[in-house]
Every structure is written in structure tokens, then in C-alpha cells.
Amino acid sequence: MMTTSGVLPSLRLTPLHDRDREPTWWRSSVIYQVYPRSFRDLDGDGLGDLAGITAELGQLAELDIDALWLSPFYPSPQRDGGYDVSDYCDVDPALGTLADFDALVAAADALSVKVIVDLVPNHCSTEHVLFQQALAAGPGSPERGLFVFRDGRGASGELPPNNWQSHFGGPAWTRVTEPGGAPGQWYLHLFDSSQPDFDWANELVRQEFERILRFWLDRGVAGFRVDVAHALVKAEGLPDWGGRADGGSVPGYPFTDAPMFGQPQIHDIYRRWREVLAEYDGERILCAEASVEPLTRLADWVRPDQMHQTFNFSYLAAPWDAAELRRIITASLEAFDAVGAPTTWVLSNHDVVRHATRLGLGEHPARPGDGIGPEDEQPDHARGARRADAASLLMLGLPGGVYLYQGEELGLPDHTGLPAEVRQDPTYHRTGGARLGRDGCRVPLPWTRSGASLGYSANGRSWLPQPEGWAELSREAQREDPASTLNLYRAALALRRAHGLGSGSLAWVEDLGGPGCLGLVNNDVLVLLNTGPTAVELPDLPVLLRSRPGTSAPHVLNPEECIWLQTEDHGTTGP
């Protein structure tokens, strides 16, 4: 077992995780997610574009990131924000061209930043040529065999093939009109009706996606974030199931039993993809968006022959509570260490309420992807900002990989006042407004203090409106403020690299500050987070960084604050 020796004699440490001895970039990486439509609009049409990303790469490189992850930029009718793909090997004309993509990769490479692209293998758009061919070919055709078409139930096939529900609300089946005009078969769509699921039991589907992987690998991408990676293979026979496809809690139907998610055969697909990536130099990677529970089961996805990383949604959903954070971090490191994989931490992305808003609510949302609107409880923005900065500093002090979502380095909250008429998320429309969806976390970024869209667009147009008050959260405003969230991220990321925290060790600090305080040592940095109601006295050690600079005495940790202190190397070693 791991041991500690001869350092920090006044603190009792419980070793948990040893240093990472493998020098591969992705095991300790910081990867920045760009949602292209909302990042920067260079051509003035109100929609972000690839050229806008390229124009701002220098500002992102200042964060000392390892890679960008680009959310979908493919041709798409945009029924689901680009995740309804009509061509996997091109760029949507509204976002640019393949030449623009190549220029982006080249510019990023010049800054030593890698580019990872989103892959959407569970479903495509109904406008994809393969689905259009399937509709035209009719029942029983090879073209329909690429998708999940089934005859309906009932006397004339008028009922869906099973009772599955869409992740976005409503039935997961849509009936088609056959070429002759008669009502016909049904096709499965775990998401919007414009997103038909592929049938991954069909070898032709597997061959097509290997072709797509190679298309982008040949253009120099460093890997793929795999959308809905848990859903490709469905249980044989497509049995009825009473639970919710979106993972919502239903008594008697644990999510682990869902027949549309996490089927064992799915791992064979990713083993083959890992072999494809191994044909290329430079450590190309796969990162799974896999809603799989518990963490010990999720670790199966990152065994040495499968994915390199997977998002840790248990950590993202953790409440503001020291004991629960410790439990989740411990379980995560134990599960992933058991298979020799790094843990990948994340607090926000394009599918969930931003953590600056979640942490400002009186009660942590049970479903952080459902959105918050003007009729809901509004967050305490000041409290959310304090807690978000502290939570971010804790996350950046953990060993493993980190994913950042565009704008979190500015402390951006969700837009919780979006009017109904501007909402575009299919969740909102398919549920009749019962679930608001994800538009609030996808609002275009503020770059400058002034202008109709705060520098997002060349002429002030914006596909979603920005909320009031974002001018002082803009990158321009925050660059000049030494106490800003932007400068906190810049300092933390620089210290993270300088102290090797991404590939570092972790030992829990016991009996320091009471039950509301979480303490850990990573290499030579002591990280302390105070989630309790009272201030905590700190050890007499040099301060490296704190989430609320200038707000307290040097050796006091306020509530809703995180601090990094310099220590000697605590010497966690192997057996």
C-alpha cells in the first residue's frame, strides 16, 4: 500500500492515489470545450464559425490548455444544436469550410494545442443521405438495415414497437409513410424525431464509422469525444422498459438495467476504434460521454484496450458538501486506478446548467440538464460565483484530466431569463415547455465591454440573446482585474502544470477544519476547500493561490473558499 513519510508532521494524511508514471499527454490534460455556434462569429451572421475560433486561439493558449474539443461543426439542419448530423465528413456552410477547419488545426498546432472533434455515432439527421435512401428503399431493404426500423404493434401496426421514451421527451419511435403512401414501419430515435438511431449490429454501420474516424485522423485531429457513447448497442429484441431514457429516477427501474444503454457488446466497437487510432502517431485519444453507473462499471470503458478517458458525471453532479465530494473523489480514483486509467474531472458543459448557476441555488438541482427559466427559483449570483471559483480551484488541484467548458473561465452563469420565443432546444419543444432544455448554457460568449453582442459578432447579431450584466464578465474586462475569475484560472492552470498536479498524487488531510472542510495534498500542494458555515484556521504555510484573494487574513479560510498552500513534497510512493 502507499505510504507517506517525514513531512507535514502536524497533519494526519490518508494516502489514496499514487503519482502517474506514464508520460502521455492525455492522462493529465486540460481540454477546453468550444461550442462553435456560441464562441465567436467572425462573418457577422449571428452564428459562431470556425474562423472565429481560429481568430481567438491565442487567448485560449494563454490558459495553458493542452487541447480544444470542438462540439459538432458538421452540416446539420440544427434541430439539436448540430448533434443532428447530415454529413460526417464536411463542415456546415454556416460555420465555414474544410479549408477553414484545416487552418484551425494548423493554427492550433503552431500554439502547441491539439484539436479533438465531436463524433455522434448513435444517430444522424433524417436529412442524412443514408436515412433518405432507407426511407425510399422500403421495408426489409439493406438500406433500412442501417437503422432501427421495426413493424408496429397492434392490428394494423398503429402502435410503436415498444414503450421506450425519448431522452428529449415523448415517444422514441416515429412512424414513416412508405413510398406508396401507406402508413408503414417505425424508426427508433432515442433523442429527437429528426435523429434516427443507427443499428450497430450491422457491420456496414461499423465500417462507415471507421471510414469517418480515418477521414478526420488524416486531417490531423488528436482524437474524438464520443457523444452518447453508452447508447450504440440496444438489448436484443428491444424489450419494453418502464424507466426513463434520459436517466431520470423511476422506482423499480434502475438506470443500470436500461436495455438501450451500456450493453456489453458495445465494448467491442471501442476496442476496434482504439486499434484504428493506434495506426496513427501522436497518441490520438477517445473520450466517452457515457452515462454509466456505478463508477466501478464506468471504469470498464477506460480499460487499456478501449477509451482513453470518460467524463466523470458523478463529480459534475456532486452537491456543495465536503463529505460527498470526498466520497465521489475517493470512489472515482479507486475505480479508475484499478484499471490503470486517469480520472477526468468536469464541472460544466453544453448539456447542463453552468456550475456558477447551479451552486447559487438554494437546492442543488437533481437534473442539472433541465434548465432554469424566469419562473423558477433564481440563483444567488454572488454565492454562485464564490462557490464556482472555489469548486474550479478544487478541480484543478486534482490529479488526472480536466475538461473546461467555454466561458467557465469567465465565471459565466446560465441565462435564466430566456423568453420562450427564443428557445431552440428540442427538449423544450417536445415536452411542451415542461423541461426548458439547455439553451441557457449555450448563450454566445462576451468578449468586450461594449457592443450589441459584447464582441461576439462582427455586427452585433446573436442567435441567442445575452443577459444583462455580462459586460463586466467579458474577457476584456476580466483581463485587467487581478481578482477576476479569468485570472484565477490562468494562475491555477499555470501552477497546475508547474507543480505537476495533473499527474500528481493524492492523500486526504484528516481532522483539519471540521466536517465542512475538505483537505488534500497533491505533490507539494495542500488544497483546502471550505463548504461549511464558519471560517477555518490554516496551517502556517505559504499561500500559492486562493479563490477569493484579499478577502481574509492570510491564514484564515472563509466559507465558500478554496486555497492552495505550498508544502514540502509529501512523498507518496508505491509499495
Secondary structure, DSSP 8 states (H G I E B T S, - for coil): --B--SS-TTSEEEEEE-------GGGG-EEEEE-GGGT-BSSSSSS--HHHHHHTHHHHHTTT-SEEEE---SS---TTTT-S-S-TTS--TTT--HHHHHHHHHHHHHTT-EEEEEE--SB--TTSHHHHHHHHH-TT-TTGGGB-EE--BSTTS-B-SS--B-TTSSBSEEEEE-TTSSEEEEEE-SS-TTS-BB-TTSHHHHHHHHHHHHHHHHTT--EEEETTTT-SS--TT-----S-TT----TT--GGG-TTS--TTHHHHHHHHHHHHHTSSS--EEEE----SSHHHHGGGGSTTS-SEEB-HHHHT--S-HHHHHHHHHHHHHHHHTTT---EEES--TTS--HHHHTTSSS--SSTTS---TTS----HHHHHHHHHHHHHHHHTSSSEEEEETTGGGT----TT--GGG---HHHHHTTTSS--SGGG------SSSSTTTTSBTTS--SS---TT-GGGSHHHHHT-TTSHHHHHHHHHHHHHHTTGGG--EEEEESSS-TTEEEEEETTEEEEEE-SSS-EE--S--EEEESSTTSS-TTEE-TTEEEEEE------B--
